[in-house]
Amino acid sequence: MNADGSESRNLTDDLGGGNPVWSPDGTRIAFECVGGICVVNGDGSDPRNLANGGNPVWSPDGTKIAFERKFGSGYYEYTDIHVMNSDGSNPTNLTKGGGD
């Protein structure tokens, strides 16, 4: 949208875009989607589902995305922190709290 709030438009349409975060260079947006973590260009083009998880956060240099994955349920639910390259490759579990 414009700075005054006019001409807003939905960039994620049917992807269920929640918790959006801009990349440091302002060209892409990572967000929670129906399939997990998705990335879309700033103009809404080229949407991609990268990984299962939630709460994406970009690294300061924009090369990586950290996110969380929840496992189990109820009393036995836990969350692991993962990181992957910004294209979705090389996902790594950093906390190894019991998940994959």
Beta strands, then each sheet from edge to edge (+ up, - down):
strand 1: 18-22
strand 2: 28-33
strand 3: 36-41
strand 4: 48-51
strand 5: 54-58
strand 6: 64-71
strand 7: 78-85
strand 8: 92-93
sheet 1: 1+ 2- 3+ 4-
sheet 2: 5+ 6- 7+ 8-
end
